[in-house]
Amino acid sequence: MKVSEGDVVDAHRIKEEAGKSITLDKVLLFAKGSDIRIGQPYLKDVKVTAKVVEHHLDDKVVAYKYRKRKNSASKIGHRQKLTALNITKISA
């Protein structure tokens, strides 16, 4: 996802505790002014540092299957586990 310093983004659940700092090193693209770099597949010298803000659940998504004339229906709900990350530094 596209991020910049100071952004708070939701990512899939990460095992780190709230308040800890993590380093994300799988960066696909870096752009700052006229300096644009594209990884093949990742950039080796670009790292993103983020702080884990909290763990939470996403809104419920409901899947409803209905079969006409069969007296059959099913309703399934799902809530994705997410982690809120605060992007603190992008080093290139």
N, C-alpha and C positions, 0 to 999 in steps of 0.2 A: 504494500500500500504506500501511497505517497505521504511523506511526513516532513515536517520542518521542526526546528527547535521550539519548544514550548507547547507543542500539540499534545493532547490527551487522546489516545486511540484505544479501541477495544480490539484485543487479539484473542485467539483461542487460549484456553487455560494453560498457564505456565506454572511449573511446580515451585517457583520461588515464592518466599513469603512477602507479605505486604511491607513496604518500606525499604526493601533491598534494591540494589542497583544491578542491572544486567547489561551485557554487551551483546549487540546483534551484529554479526559479522557477514551475514549473507545478504549483501547489498547488490541489487541488480543495476541501478542507474544512479548517478550523482550529477546534479546540475547546480552550478552557482555562477550566475552571470553568463559569461561566454564559455566557461569551463564546463563542458558536458562530457561525461565518461559513461560508457556502456560496458558492462561486464560480459565475459565469455566463459561461463555463465555468471560468475560473481566477481566483484571488485575486491582485490586482495588488500588494498591499502585504505579502504574506507570502512569505518566502524561507527555504529550508532549506539549511544549509551542512553538507557532508559531506566526510569525508576518505577517499580511496581506500586501502583496506587491502591488498588483493591481487587478482590475477586468477587464476581457477581454473576447472576443468571440473566440471560437475554429474555425478551418477551416470548410468551408461549406461542408456538406455531401449531396449528391444529390441522391434521390431515383427516378428511372424512371421505370414506368410500361408501358409495351407495349402489346397490344392484337392483335395477327396476324389476318388478314382478317376481322377485325371489324372496321377499320378506327377509332381506339380509342387508345389514349396514354395520360399519365399524368406524369408530372415532378414536384417533390416537393423538396425544399431545406430546410436545417435546420442548424443552428449554435448554438451550446451549449454554455451557459453562464458559464464561469469558473472564479475561483479566484486563483491567484498565492500566495502560502504560503512559507515563509522562515522559516525552522525549526531552532529554536534558542537553545532549551534545551530539553533534555530527562532526566527526573528525575525518579529514581527508589528507 
